[in-house]
């Protein structure tokens, strides 16, 4: 179903009617939907229902100062891009901006009064262009498909894995989403190829949004049949640098009545070592909204250990499938030291570490010595389409996968 695009929404918080008129006029020229509030309390009262994409905030309001407004917006987990506007000096504006970022708010820019049309447009236009690329969702709209934005055919299959909760007999089905696209030529691209292809076409964000919509619809259909698996979604680094990702994910998932806790974001291999400050901030905001995050460790845990203090991660996945018996005793000792260190540091920070694909007794013994929180045996599962997933659940097929579990350590 085609999606109805709504206009980007601007909330003006300023007690000067003349400034409100000026901002409203410029925003209207940029085809924005605008509301203004001359009292901060009024702005806070309407922010949840209006859901602004951008807030222009005067730091000196009659009923409360800008610092207090920032704190209350943080309590609401506001996702809007915030522009501070004031006649105060730049040092003060920068201090308040830094405070907002400490509260995990998207502090977009500062504007010194009196502001010019050029300065205002210079702040608003890039955000509007970004929102147009992503697609600003209308509350009553349907789903946007990749075919509508890029001529691609989207396919989402699912690879089962089992998550042990307390024992091998108490487990929950997890499904790793595997999105792919079919080009007009008929060629099928893998998950990573699909992201690379759509990113090169400047459609990476739209592709990911379509993937989320498809997954959300599948979750809704399964839930109506009493099946509520945990979904794991791979996310490349360039998407984690998008300030609007938390809002987009929350709206799409909640549109199907699903809980954010049923979705886990998996960072692509090696991306953890390249996460910048913005990526870490976005991941932190995702976790505040209830989404879980996990990362795959492929280098013995060295990159994870080096950045563990700043990584907003709930779980590390260590794939031991390539750890073969030809390893020397020294390699065993070094590997045990690295993974034991990772487990020790991660656990102190409340991060779970799971070892998977333990395909020999030697690797199993190594995993026990390293004290992983959870270990799983070899898993060879065929990716399933959404209808096949539901059929497998109804037939009890997933119960047989419990035999693959070794269980928690």
Secondary structure as the mmCIF struct_conf table of DSSP 4:
data_model
#
loop_
_struct_conf.conf_type_id
_struct_conf.id
_struct_conf.beg_label_comp_id
_struct_conf.beg_label_asym_id
_struct_conf.beg_label_seq_id
_struct_conf.end_label_comp_id
_struct_conf.end_label_asym_id
_struct_conf.end_label_seq_id
HELX_LH_PP_P HELX_LH_PP_P1 UNK A 2 UNK A 4
STRN STRN1 UNK A 5 UNK A 5
HELX_LH_PP_P HELX_LH_PP_P2 UNK A 6 UNK A 8
STRN STRN2 UNK A 9 UNK A 13
BEND BEND1 UNK A 15 UNK A 15
HELX_RH_AL_P HELX_RH_AL_P1 UNK A 17 UNK A 29
TURN_TY1_P TURN_TY1_P1 UNK A 30 UNK A 31
STRN STRN3 UNK A 33 UNK A 37
BEND BEND2 UNK A 38 UNK A 39
HELX_RH_AL_P HELX_RH_AL_P2 UNK A 40 UNK A 50
BEND BEND3 UNK A 53 UNK A 53
STRN STRN4 UNK A 54 UNK A 58
BEND BEND4 UNK A 59 UNK A 59
STRN STRN5 UNK A 60 UNK A 60
BEND BEND5 UNK A 62 UNK A 64
STRN STRN6 UNK A 65 UNK A 65
HELX_RH_AL_P HELX_RH_AL_P3 UNK A 66 UNK A 75
TURN_TY1_P TURN_TY1_P2 UNK A 76 UNK A 77
BEND BEND6 UNK A 80 UNK A 80
STRN STRN7 UNK A 81 UNK A 86
BEND BEND7 UNK A 87 UNK A 88
HELX_RH_AL_P HELX_RH_AL_P4 UNK A 90 UNK A 102
TURN_TY1_P TURN_TY1_P3 UNK A 103 UNK A 104
STRN STRN8 UNK A 106 UNK A 112
BEND BEND8 UNK A 113 UNK A 114
HELX_LH_PP_P HELX_LH_PP_P3 UNK A 115 UNK A 116
HELX_RH_AL_P HELX_RH_AL_P5 UNK A 117 UNK A 134
HELX_LH_PP_P HELX_LH_PP_P4 UNK A 136 UNK A 136
STRN STRN9 UNK A 137 UNK A 137
HELX_LH_PP_P HELX_LH_PP_P5 UNK A 138 UNK A 138
TURN_TY1_P TURN_TY1_P4 UNK A 139 UNK A 140
HELX_RH_AL_P HELX_RH_AL_P6 UNK A 146 UNK A 150
BEND BEND9 UNK A 151 UNK A 151
HELX_LH_PP_P HELX_LH_PP_P6 UNK A 152 UNK A 152
STRN STRN10 UNK A 153 UNK A 167
TURN_TY1_P TURN_TY1_P5 UNK A 168 UNK A 169
STRN STRN11 UNK A 170 UNK A 182
TURN_TY1_P TURN_TY1_P6 UNK A 184 UNK A 185
BEND BEND10 UNK A 186 UNK A 186
STRN STRN12 UNK A 188 UNK A 189
HELX_RH_AL_P HELX_RH_AL_P7 UNK A 191 UNK A 200
TURN_TY1_P TURN_TY1_P7 UNK A 201 UNK A 202
HELX_RH_AL_P HELX_RH_AL_P8 UNK A 204 UNK A 223
TURN_TY1_P TURN_TY1_P8 UNK A 224 UNK A 226
STRN STRN13 UNK A 230 UNK A 235
HELX_RH_AL_P HELX_RH_AL_P9 UNK A 237 UNK A 240
TURN_TY1_P TURN_TY1_P9 UNK A 241 UNK A 241
TURN_TY1_P TURN_TY1_P10 UNK A 243 UNK A 244
HELX_RH_AL_P HELX_RH_AL_P10 UNK A 245 UNK A 254
TURN_TY1_P TURN_TY1_P11 UNK A 255 UNK A 257
HELX_RH_3T_P HELX_RH_3T_P1 UNK A 260 UNK A 262
STRN STRN14 UNK A 263 UNK A 267
HELX_LH_PP_P HELX_LH_PP_P7 UNK A 268 UNK A 268
TURN_TY1_P TURN_TY1_P12 UNK A 269 UNK A 270
HELX_RH_3T_P HELX_RH_3T_P2 UNK A 271 UNK A 274
HELX_RH_AL_P HELX_RH_AL_P11 UNK A 277 UNK A 288
TURN_TY1_P TURN_TY1_P13 UNK A 289 UNK A 290
STRN STRN15 UNK A 292 UNK A 297
BEND BEND11 UNK A 299 UNK A 299
TURN_TY1_P TURN_TY1_P14 UNK A 300 UNK A 301
HELX_RH_AL_P HELX_RH_AL_P12 UNK A 302 UNK A 307
TURN_TY1_P TURN_TY1_P15 UNK A 308 UNK A 310
BEND BEND12 UNK A 314 UNK A 314
STRN STRN16 UNK A 315 UNK A 319
TURN_TY1_P TURN_TY1_P16 UNK A 321 UNK A 322
TURN_TY1_P TURN_TY1_P17 UNK A 325 UNK A 326
HELX_RH_AL_P HELX_RH_AL_P13 UNK A 329 UNK A 348
TURN_TY1_P TURN_TY1_P18 UNK A 349 UNK A 350
STRN STRN17 UNK A 352 UNK A 358
BEND BEND13 UNK A 360 UNK A 360
HELX_RH_AL_P HELX_RH_AL_P14 UNK A 361 UNK A 370
TURN_TY1_P TURN_TY1_P19 UNK A 371 UNK A 371
BEND BEND14 UNK A 373 UNK A 373
STRN STRN18 UNK A 374 UNK A 377
STRN STRN19 UNK A 384 UNK A 384
HELX_RH_AL_P HELX_RH_AL_P15 UNK A 386 UNK A 394
TURN_TY1_P TURN_TY1_P20 UNK A 395 UNK A 396
HELX_RH_3T_P HELX_RH_3T_P3 UNK A 397 UNK A 404
STRN STRN20 UNK A 405 UNK A 408
#
